[in-house]
Amino acid sequence: MKIIAGVDEVGRGSLIGPVYAAAVILNKSINKKLLKDSKSLTKKKREKLSKYIKKNSIWAIGKASVKEIEKINILNASLLAMKRAIKKLKRKPTITLIDGNKLPEIENFKLKAIIKGDQRIPSISAASIVAKVTRDKMICKLSKKFKGYGWDQNFGYGTKQHLRAIQNLGITHYHRKNFSPILKFR
């Protein structure tokens, strides 16, 4: 029996926090018609689907820290997060389908990159949903500690509100110091 895992990451363009990746092996019984790219769903729908996916799948989360992002760059940190998620799966996939055009290096795993896979492949769509909901929850918790940045609204992305807050409040240790908008505030 072929075991297919889907993998996607979230948070690459954010100015703060870790980059997250999810790896998901869907159970046969899951309704694949419900699964769409996380960006095309409302927050409420994503959260509901994330619970459904977790209940009806084998899944794992991987992440790469701000320090890792700053040390190895965002692309390599994203690939590292993916690798960590894939290796945490409780079953080894026959093939792992990854959203995008780059692949992490993992020995003894068959990997395939699929551009716009989060829009076309249900297991990758599921991974995009689980990764986004997981990261968003973490960012919302951070938002309570670091008031004024609007992270519960902008999730650390470079909105006018966030950039204004950086100007007024400064950068935190959660900010990715080598990202261009942050560089000018150092």
C-alpha positions in Angstrom: 0.0 0.0 0.0 1.3 3.4 -1.0 1.6 5.9 1.9 1.6 9.5 0.7 2.6 12.4 2.9 2.0 16.0 2.1 4.2 18.8 3.4 3.9 22.5 3.5 5.4 25.4 5.5 4.1 28.6 6.9 5.7 31.9 8.1 8.4 32.4 5.6 7.5 36.0 4.9 6.8 36.9 8.5 9.2 39.3 10.3 8.9 37.3 13.6 9.1 33.9 15.1 9.9 30.4 13.9 9.0 29.0 10.5 6.6 26.0 10.8 6.0 23.0 8.6 3.5 20.2 8.8 3.6 16.7 7.3 0.3 14.9 6.9 -0.6 11.3 5.9 -4.4 11.3 5.3 -6.5 8.4 6.3 -8.6 6.9 3.5 -11.8 7.9 5.2 -11.1 11.7 5.2 -13.3 13.9 3.0 -10.7 15.3 0.6 -13.2 17.7 -0.9 -13.0 19.8 2.3 -9.3 20.3 2.0 -8.1 23.5 0.3 -5.1 25.8 0.5 -5.1 27.3 4.0 -4.8 30.9 2.6 -8.2 30.4 0.8 -10.1 29.5 4.1 -11.4 31.7 6.9 -9.7 31.4 10.3 -12.7 29.6 11.8 -12.9 27.1 8.9 -9.1 26.5 9.1 -9.3 25.8 12.9 -12.2 23.4 12.4 -10.5 21.6 9.5 -7.2 21.4 11.5 -9.0 19.5 14.3 -10.7 17.2 11.7 -7.3 16.5 9.9 -5.5 15.8 13.2 -8.2 13.4 14.2 -8.2 11.6 10.9 -4.6 11.6 9.9 -1.0 10.9 10.9 0.6 14.3 11.3 3.7 16.0 12.7 5.0 19.5 13.1 8.5 20.7 12.6 9.9 24.2 13.1 13.1 26.2 12.8 13.8 29.0 15.3 14.5 32.6 14.7 18.2 31.9 15.5 18.3 29.1 12.9 16.6 31.4 10.3 19.2 34.1 11.0 22.0 31.6 10.8 21.1 29.5 7.7 18.5 31.9 5.9 14.8 31.5 5.6 14.8 29.0 2.7 17.1 26.6 4.4 15.2 27.1 7.7 12.0 26.2 5.9 13.6 23.1 4.5 14.9 22.2 7.9 11.4 22.6 9.4 10.0 20.3 6.7 12.7 17.7 7.3 11.9 17.7 11.0 8.2 17.3 10.4 8.7 14.4 7.9 11.1 12.6 10.3 8.6 12.9 13.2 5.8 11.1 11.3 4.8 7.9 13.1 4.8 6.0 9.7 7.4 6.3 7.0 5.8 7.5 3.7 6.3 5.7 0.4 6.5 9.2 -1.2 6.4 12.7 0.3 4.9 15.5 -1.8 6.2 18.9 -0.9 4.7 22.3 -1.8 7.1 24.4 -3.8 10.1 23.8 -6.0 12.8 23.0 -3.4 13.3 19.8 -1.4 14.9 19.2 2.0 17.7 16.6 2.0 16.6 13.4 3.8 18.3 10.1 3.2 16.1 7.1 2.4 13.0 9.2 1.7 11.4 9.6 -1.7 10.5 13.3 -2.1 8.8 15.2 -4.9 8.3 19.0 -5.1 5.0 20.2 -6.5 4.5 23.9 -7.4 1.2 25.1 -6.0 0.7 21.7 -4.4 -1.2 23.3 -1.6 -4.0 24.1 -4.2 -3.9 20.7 -6.0 -2.9 17.9 -3.6 -5.2 17.1 -0.6 -2.4 15.9 1.7 -0.4 19.1 1.0 -3.6 21.3 1.6 -4.0 19.4 4.9 -0.4 20.2 5.8 -0.9 23.9 4.9 -3.9 24.0 7.2 -2.3 22.3 10.2 0.9 24.3 9.9 -0.9 27.6 9.7 -3.3 27.0 12.6 -0.4 25.8 14.7 1.8 28.8 14.0 -1.1 31.3 14.2 -1.9 30.0 17.7 1.7 30.4 18.8 1.9 34.0 17.4 -1.4 34.9 19.1 0.1 33.8 22.5 3.2 36.0 21.8 0.9 38.9 20.9 -0.4 38.9 24.5 3.1 39.3 25.8 4.1 41.9 23.2 1.2 44.3 23.0 1.2 47.1 20.4 2.6 45.1 17.5 -0.8 43.7 16.4 0.6 40.2 15.9 -2.8 38.7 16.6 -4.0 40.5 13.5 -0.9 40.6 11.2 0.9 37.4 12.5 4.2 39.2 12.3 4.0 40.1 8.6 5.3 43.5 7.6 2.0 45.5 7.7 2.0 49.3 8.1 0.8 48.7 11.7 3.6 46.3 12.5 6.3 48.5 11.0 4.9 51.6 12.8 5.0 49.5 16.1 8.6 48.5 15.5 9.5 52.2 15.0 7.7 53.2 18.2 8.4 50.1 20.4 11.6 48.7 18.9 12.5 45.2 17.9 12.0 42.1 20.1 14.1 39.0 20.3 11.3 37.3 18.2 12.1 39.6 15.3 14.2 38.2 12.5 17.1 40.6 12.6 18.4 39.9 9.1 15.1 40.6 7.3 15.3 43.8 5.4 12.5 45.8 7.1 14.1 45.0 10.5 17.7 45.8 9.5 17.0 49.5 9.4 15.7 49.4 13.0 18.9 47.7 14.4 
